[in-house]
Amino acid sequence: MRSCFLILMFVARCAFAQPLTEYGWTFYDTSNRSVQHNFITDIEFDAKGRAWVATSNFGLNYYDSKGWHVVKPILPDSLVYGWFNDIAFIDEQTLAIGGIVGKLVIYHLNNNTWEYINFPQSSLQAMEVCKVPNRGLLLGGISGLVLYRDGKFKSLLREDAGVMGLTPYRDCCVDVSTGRSTYRYRFPKNRGGVHVGSSHLSDAALYRTAEDGKGRLWAAAFTGLNLSCRSDSGWVKADKIPQTAFYNFNGSWQFTAHELGVLPDGRLMAGSQFGAHLIVNNETDWEVYSVPLNGQFDGINRIVVAPDSSIWLATWYHGVVVFSHKDHKKHKKIKPAPQPLPVDPRQQRPTLQVPVHKLYDD
């Protein structure tokens, strides 16, 4: 029995752990008429495997087997082309959208209708939204942290520095990063439970956190631009990151950690805020994949692993970039191969070269 179990574990791991050197870049932007705007703020996948994409000032797009589609919201005059910053599914048919000042925007997929809910404090701007148990929604913004459930709002945290990031942790916890500190909030799963607990996680503003397959907690710090790992003694800065992933930020060459993700095989991914580098942890070293973008100041705004294991990146100025296996035929549109970014001449290791493969429509 033990031998059979080990064989099954090996097969399952191999099924997920495709070498990323076999991957290539596919671009969806305004040049190939895929998305409405090249400033992508968030990406989420629904139960049917469709990718929902929020854009800055140009609303909502989604991608399915037939290609790209535009969802045109019926917005009040004051909210026309409002800033859609963050999206999260409350359930399979209900998508919450953050970013509009004074309102929570909800899109109902089943009947293509929009709902606009006024915040108790009209000045609240929910830049971050996150699903919590029992059909609840956590809203973080410039005025703190608010829980929305069953049509009611409850203030959980008031801080002048505001909430910078919300990261789901396992099934019933959310890491909340403010401009000063980071907290972990616990939400009960039982329907009748109303108590919300919290604990202090860090004295630093950890913009994003992620737990890898070995149970290690990683964090991208908002102020320090560093990637760190949690140990028994506290937070330890990640080392051995190749200089090919570094960026000259205010005269200092460093890896400007911004977004985190976890591959199906449990390895951690981190994306840079500047320079558009994607790094993958291999225990003893890091792999570096440089997204071939035209602008040297563009970076990675979101990292999302799709149901088919492709990696979707939201960028600041170049739309959606999909990193998928070179034999994957699902993604068909690609723009001409751009020039790679300039790198630090002091670099010690070469960046892994990944092919930019040309895919054509049928």
VOGU-3710 file (C-alpha; in Angstrom, 3 decimals, decimal comma):
1> mrscflilmf> 0,000/0,000/0,000  2,798/2,415/0,849  4,450/1,787/-2,539  1,181/2,468/-4,374  0,690/5,663/-2,372  4,180/6,908/-3,214  3,668/6,145/-6,906  0,392/8,059/-6,927  2,022/11,023/-5,187  4,849/11,028/-7,738
11> varcafaqpl> 2,433/10,892/-10,686  0,292/13,691/-9,224  3,327/15,907/-8,650  4,652/15,313/-12,184  1,251/16,154/-13,640  1,461/19,620/-12,141  5,185/20,390/-12,160  5,741/21,352/-15,770  9,092/23,070/-16,301  8,523/26,766/-16,878
21> teygwtfydt> 11,335/26,782/-19,423  8,769/25,097/-21,701  6,460/28,091/-21,326  6,057/31,142/-23,574  4,414/34,572/-23,413  1,062/35,513/-24,928  -0,102/39,142/-24,860  -3,643/40,518/-24,678  -3,797/44,292/-24,981  -5,376/47,131/-26,933
31> snrsvqhnfi> -3,074/46,550/-29,909  -4,793/43,235/-30,688  -8,191/44,480/-29,459  -8,379/42,057/-26,566  -8,900/44,313/-23,552  -10,243/47,867/-23,438  -7,303/49,331/-21,561  -3,679/48,331/-20,964  -3,742/49,235/-17,257  -4,995/45,970/-15,699
41> tdiefdakgr> -5,911/46,126/-12,029  -7,080/42,565/-11,233  -7,852/39,098/-12,663  -10,196/36,466/-11,232  -11,436/33,106/-12,564  -15,003/31,894/-12,128  -16,304/28,340/-11,678  -16,514/27,871/-15,466  -12,859/28,758/-15,976  -13,544/32,198/-17,469
51> awvatsnfgl> -11,035/34,952/-16,720  -12,570/38,199/-15,470  -10,340/41,235/-15,918  -10,731/44,653/-14,313  -9,270/47,646/-16,131  -8,509/51,151/-14,994  -11,299/53,539/-16,056  -12,679/51,179/-18,726  -14,687/48,652/-16,754  -14,866/44,875/-16,954
61> nyydskgwhv> -13,722/42,329/-19,558  -13,809/38,543/-19,564  -12,163/35,764/-21,575  -13,660/32,373/-22,465  -13,301/29,728/-25,183  -14,722/32,172/-27,757  -12,250/34,947/-26,975  -12,585/38,320/-25,265  -15,807/40,078/-24,308  -16,653/43,491/-22,868
71> vkpilpdslv> -19,173/43,901/-20,061  -20,668/47,367/-20,318  -22,007/48,441/-16,927  -25,057/50,644/-16,584  -23,414/53,251/-14,403  -24,861/56,389/-12,836  -23,559/59,551/-14,476  -21,207/60,180/-11,561  -19,599/56,738/-11,962  -19,219/56,462/-15,721
81> ygwfndiafi> -15,957/54,674/-16,430  -15,166/54,535/-12,757  -11,948/53,024/-11,475  -12,344/49,244/-11,092  -9,422/48,346/-8,821  -10,094/44,911/-7,292  -12,603/42,126/-7,951  -13,720/39,070/-5,962  -16,462/36,450/-6,354  -18,913/36,306/-3,452
91> deqtlaiggi> -20,383/33,176/-5,045  -20,410/31,626/-8,516  -22,840/34,216/-9,895  -21,944/37,331/-7,923  -18,872/39,459/-8,594  -17,923/42,300/-6,238  -15,865/45,216/-7,540  -13,879/47,674/-5,455  -12,462/51,066/-6,298  -15,474/53,355/-6,608
101> vgklviyhln> -15,636/56,081/-3,959  -18,690/55,770/-1,739  -20,147/52,662/-3,405  -19,792/48,901/-3,532  -20,372/47,712/-7,103  -21,792/44,202/-7,650  -22,282/42,437/-10,983  -24,765/39,534/-11,215  -23,561/37,133/-13,915  -26,769/35,102/-14,233
111> nntweyinfp> -28,920/38,020/-15,419  -26,287/40,585/-16,477  -27,410/43,212/-13,977  -25,512/45,722/-11,847  -26,079/46,753/-8,255  -24,691/49,825/-6,485  -24,652/49,851/-2,694  -23,885/53,045/-0,779  -21,314/52,876/2,006  -22,302/54,280/5,417
121> qsslqamevc> -19,285/56,584/5,123  -19,583/58,158/1,683  -15,843/58,871/1,602  -14,873/55,182/1,836  -13,082/53,890/-1,234  -12,876/50,092/-1,202  -9,649/49,626/-3,143  -9,390/45,978/-1,990  -12,170/43,374/-1,813  -11,952/39,796/-0,566
131> kvpnrglllg> -14,452/36,967/-0,048  -14,906/35,575/3,476  -17,077/32,652/4,732  -20,879/32,774/4,836  -21,205/34,952/1,705  -19,370/37,802/3,352  -17,131/40,406/1,758  -14,173/42,197/3,278  -13,560/45,744/2,050  -10,291/47,575/2,611
141> gisglvlyrd> -9,555/51,139/1,654  -8,445/54,584/2,668  -10,730/54,591/5,724  -9,855/51,186/7,140  -11,494/47,740/7,056  -15,216/46,979/6,684  -17,163/43,685/6,645  -20,226/43,452/4,374  -22,675/40,582/4,926  -26,441/40,146/4,569
151> gkfksllred> -26,836/43,735/3,402  -25,094/45,219/6,469  -21,724/46,920/6,990  -19,546/46,481/10,078  -16,359/48,441/10,724  -13,516/46,171/11,867  -10,533/48,497/11,792  -10,079/52,248/11,601  -6,618/53,483/10,698  -5,488/56,724/9,122
161> agvmgltpyr> -2,899/54,874/7,049  -5,662/52,885/5,348  -5,666/49,273/4,116  -3,154/48,542/1,357  -3,728/44,821/0,731  -6,037/41,875/1,526  -4,767/38,307/1,089  -6,868/35,163/1,755  -5,007/32,735/4,027  -6,333/29,189/3,942
171> dccvdvstgr> -10,140/28,907/4,197  -11,244/31,298/6,895  -8,479/33,854/7,408  -7,451/37,040/5,632  -4,153/38,887/6,058  -4,862/42,617/6,251  -2,000/45,006/5,546  -2,356/48,636/6,518  0,104/51,403/5,838  1,803/50,621/9,174
181> styryrfpkn> 1,152/47,028/10,287  -0,284/43,689/9,170  -3,011/41,706/10,939  -4,624/38,304/10,419  -8,403/38,245/10,711  -10,278/34,989/11,385  -13,852/34,494/10,214  -16,004/31,612/11,548  -17,334/29,174/8,956  -20,544/28,284/10,779
191> rggvhvgssh> -23,570/30,179/9,573  -24,558/31,419/13,009  -21,119/32,651/14,048  -20,681/36,393/14,105  -17,460/36,798/16,081  -14,439/37,971/14,108  -11,020/37,451/15,686  -7,718/39,083/14,795  -4,049/38,820/15,637  -1,001/40,972/14,982
201> lsdaalyrta> 1,180/39,508/12,229  3,848/42,129/11,580  4,934/45,655/12,423  5,573/46,201/8,697  3,089/46,836/5,906  3,122/43,467/4,108  1,356/44,215/0,843  0,814/40,543/-0,080  1,340/37,229/1,706  1,324/33,655/0,367
211> edgkgrlwaa> 1,793/30,194/1,838  3,775/27,763/-0,315  3,369/23,988/-0,511  5,647/23,443/2,485  3,561/25,697/4,719  6,051/28,581/4,707  4,579/32,065/4,832  6,063/34,601/2,403  5,450/38,324/2,206  6,067/41,176/-0,201
221> aftglnlscr> 6,608/44,286/1,887  4,896/47,459/0,724  7,462/49,910/2,032  10,695/47,895/1,986  10,257/46,491/-1,541  11,660/43,228/-0,182  10,583/39,592/-0,327  10,631/37,912/3,094  9,866/34,521/4,641  8,454/33,910/8,111
231> sdsgwvkadk> 10,677/31,955/10,511  10,565/31,147/14,215  12,622/34,253/14,897  10,532/36,570/12,708  10,698/37,736/9,105  13,853/36,931/7,130  14,710/38,634/3,847  14,889/36,201/0,914  18,428/35,633/-0,308  20,120/34,216/-3,420
241> ipqtafynfn> 17,767/36,110/-5,756  19,745/36,558/-9,019  20,642/40,110/-9,926  18,943/39,589/-13,287  15,693/40,158/-11,383  16,911/43,422/-9,848  15,762/46,911/-10,752  17,436/50,256/-10,133  14,957/51,769/-7,689  16,055/55,225/-6,517
251> gswqftahel> 19,724/54,378/-7,069  19,604/50,987/-5,341  19,535/47,709/-7,317  17,055/45,315/-5,714  14,170/42,974/-6,405  11,060/45,135/-6,046  8,691/42,471/-4,696  5,026/43,301/-5,257  2,755/40,325/-6,034  2,910/36,675/-4,928
261> gvlpdgrlma> 1,440/33,436/-6,240  1,790/29,692/-5,732  2,190/27,131/-8,525  0,137/23,897/-8,457  3,284/22,037/-7,328  3,565/24,341/-4,296  6,455/26,549/-5,417  6,281/30,244/-4,619  6,212/32,871/-7,384  6,945/36,541/-6,872
271> gsqfgahliv> 6,472/39,376/-9,356  8,323/42,681/-9,351  6,622/46,055/-9,233  9,221/47,508/-11,589  11,071/45,778/-14,411  8,472/42,996/-14,874  10,411/40,007/-13,524  8,801/36,764/-12,344  10,874/34,622/-9,978  10,166/31,042/-8,829
281> nnetdwevys> 11,585/29,444/-5,690  13,401/26,105/-6,073  14,528/25,633/-2,459  18,243/26,184/-3,147  17,912/28,885/-5,803  15,527/31,052/-7,808  14,516/30,900/-11,459  14,093/34,276/-13,163  11,713/34,894/-16,070  11,750/38,387/-17,529
291> vplngqfdgi> 8,473/39,413/-19,147  9,466/40,846/-22,570  7,772/44,247/-22,420  8,601/47,392/-24,363  8,601/49,783/-21,406  11,247/49,496/-18,735  8,996/50,944/-16,017  6,185/48,429/-16,447  5,689/45,855/-13,724  3,432/43,035/-12,529
301> nrivvapdss> 0,249/44,162/-10,797  -1,330/40,721/-10,180  -0,320/37,038/-10,433  -3,108/34,487/-10,891  -2,759/30,759/-11,653  -5,572/29,647/-13,987  -7,430/26,313/-13,701  -5,345/25,029/-16,651  -2,128/25,927/-14,741  -1,257/28,830/-17,053
311> iwlatwyhgv> -0,025/31,938/-15,240  -1,916/35,186/-15,820  -0,169/38,473/-15,126  -1,846/41,866/-14,875  0,565/44,622/-15,905  0,541/48,370/-15,370  0,799/49,415/-19,025  0,797/46,346/-21,302  -2,501/44,599/-20,639  -2,715/40,917/-19,711
321> vvfshkdhkk> 0,264/38,613/-20,203  -0,320/34,843/-20,104  2,606/32,520/-19,383  1,610/29,073/-20,658  3,077/25,885/-22,089  4,308/26,304/-25,651  2,017/23,486/-26,843  -1,053/25,126/-25,314  -3,405/26,145/-28,151  -5,994/27,996/-26,106
331> hkkikpapqp> -4,343/31,416/-26,303  -4,214/32,552/-29,908  -3,424/36,265/-30,036  0,054/37,626/-29,621  1,729/40,865/-30,547  5,129/41,001/-32,279  8,044/39,998/-30,083  9,160/43,105/-28,152  12,709/43,877/-27,101  13,821/42,641/-23,658
341> lpvdprqqrp> 14,314/45,074/-20,812  17,742/46,529/-20,069  19,375/44,791/-17,107  21,991/45,671/-14,524  25,460/45,276/-16,120  26,675/43,920/-12,771  24,435/40,856/-13,036  26,087/37,570/-12,226  23,684/35,056/-13,704  21,881/35,037/-17,061
351> tlqvpvhkly> 18,107/35,190/-17,161  16,473/31,995/-18,382  15,452/32,608/-21,982  11,858/31,580/-22,634  10,547/31,498/-26,207  8,006/34,058/-27,376  5,992/31,734/-29,585  3,721/32,988/-32,359  0,154/31,735/-32,236  -2,347/32,418/-34,977
361> dd> -6,126/32,378/-35,166  -7,670/29,362/-36,819
//
